[in-house]
Each structure stands twice: as C-alpha cells, then as structure tokens.
Amino acid sequence: MNRILISLLITATALINGCGDAEQADSTMAERATSVVVVTAQSRDIDYVLNALGSVESIHHPVISAEASGQIISIEVEEGQRAPTGTILARIDPATHQLAADTAAAELQRQQVSLENQRKEVARLQRLAASQSVSKDQLEDQQDNLAMAEAQRQIADTQWQQAQLMVSKTSVRAPAAGIISRRSVSLGDYVTPGTPLFAMVSVDRLKARLAFPEHEVSKISIGQRVRLTSPAAPDIPAEGLIMGINPQISTHNRAIEVTVEFDNPGGWLPGSSADAQLLVKRKIGALTLPSTSVVIRQGGPVVFLVREGRAQLQPVVTGWQGPDWIEIESGISAEDRVVSNGAALIRDGSLLAERL
C-alpha cells in the first residue's frame, strides 16, 4: 500500500515539473522585437563637390640678377618689403659704364661730322659731274665713301646706345610688383652680370596646385570654378578658375594635378596649404536618408522598410554622400518608412519596436 502511494506521488511530481519546463520553453521561443528609430526620406538640394588638397604658389617669382658689373654702392630695399614695378632695389657704381658711354658719345659725334663732310663732298662732285667737270669714277668712289661713313655712323650710334643701356642697368629695378623674399647681396659687394641679387614673389595674383583622385578626372575641365580656403587666412576664402590640368597621373599618389589661378583676396601667402572644393553639378530635390539607414547585405547597399511592424529588406542605389546623410537614387519613395538607428542589428523579417 505504501509503495503504491509513493509511486503515485513520484508520477504527479514529474507531471508538474514537465508542465513547468514546457511553459519555460515556450517563453524562451517567444520572438523579441528590436528597438529601432524609423524615418522617411528627406528631400534636399545637393551640390556635387570634389575635395582636394594643395599648395599656394606665386605666379611671378623672379630672381633678379645683376646685368652690369661693378660694386654695390647702395641697397634700397629689405626682405619682406613690397616693391611696385620699377622700384630701384639697389645701385651699382656707374663710373666705369658712364665713362664708356661718354667715349661712345664722342665717337658718335665724330662719325656724325665725318658723315656730314662726306655728304657735302658727294653733293659737290654731283654738281661738277652735271657739267662733265669730274670723272664718273671719281664720283662713284666718293659715293662709296659716303655709304661707308653712314655705316660707321650707325655703328657708333649702336655702341652709344649700348653704353647708355649699361649705365641704366647700374640701377637695379623691380621688373614687376611684388615682395622681396630674399636679398643675396650686401653693400660693397662686387657683382658681375648674372650674379643673383634679389628674389621676389608676386602676391596680388596667385595659383594653387591641387591633387584630385584619379577616378575623378572625367569630372574636371578647364574653366571650372573652385572655392579655396587656407589656414593662412581661415576667414578669407578665395575663388579661382582651373587654368591647367596635368595630362599625366602621378604614380606617387595616383592623383591628377590641377592648377587654379585666383586674385589674392587678402592675407594669402605663397607656400601655404589650400583646401579646395570643385562644384561639379547641382541636383535639386534629391532623396536622402541618414547614413545609418544604409547597410551592406547580399553584397550591396540595402535599407529596411517598415511593413506591419516587421523589417523588409530593400536594395537601393546610392549616390552622393554628405557628412551624416546619403543620397538614394532609386529603391525607395518619399513616403516609405525606413529604419534608421538599429538597421545594422536587424535582418529581413525582424520584429520591430519603434522608439522616438
């Protein structure tokens, strides 16, 4: 009798425990909803912009060398000083060159007198030849002498002009407006033609050398407008035009070099770095989603639409990407409700719980 009661108690306990395990299993099998943020596509106007880095250079940066020999007797400018076109930068002792010019002037005057005398002689013989009072050969000889005198006078004039030019070269002048970037000569130095004296940079008109990725080459052309900013003048942007495109892609960084010329808006300096933005085109009313909405599935970009509380995987074609948004060229409409935050945690058919 006691054995029968014990057996019944064991069987009842097993049945009770079995029912509890089944309920726990059903609870474990219950699907949990993923908490997500849901958005709709936003319409915006997009500027298709290519970004590049580069450096600023002076368009004109001549090295000014001596064109006459002599001792430097004065220096009129210092490094960092602005010099308009024609400004005297230094003076070379002109004494030797002035002496040569005076000598050339005297020789020119002598040849001029000789030429005038020869002209008078030819004119006299021509009058005599008209009355046959002089031979033809004598007249022709004097005419030849006149031609020689004219040539000698021309040579003397050229030599005088050359001497005057050398005198003028003793005043070293700025060939164009700019800033003195280097002085390579000191007072008392003896210089000869070709000796470097000053280096200048022009800052009124500048150029930027920019490096764009090679896959963007087809979007770049001469004459496009580029917006520039520089750490040297962070609050003063500049705008310029593309004036040159290097026909060869650099093997070092796989970039195409583009040259942009622009007027200095103030504060820009040669040698500074530059950030560039090239506007390729503008698209009006493009559909965009937060960048977190687009994930990679099945080897391509997809979004998850919200359909009756569940996620529906939808392949999309993406376009331009902004700092926190991405353009959707096709695959969704403006009315579609799309998972934003949480898209990376779900899959097709996932149960969703929307949160604000």
Helices and strands as residue ranges (DSSP letters): H 2-29, E 34-36, E 38-40, E 42-58, E 63-65, E 70-75, E 82-83, E 88-92, H 95-130, H 136-168, E 171-173, E 178-183, E 190-191, E 196-201, E 205-213, G 214-219, E 225-229, E 238-245, E 255-263, E 273-290, G 291-293, E 295-297, E 300-307, E 310-315, E 317-321, E 325-330, E 337-339, G 343-345, E 352-354
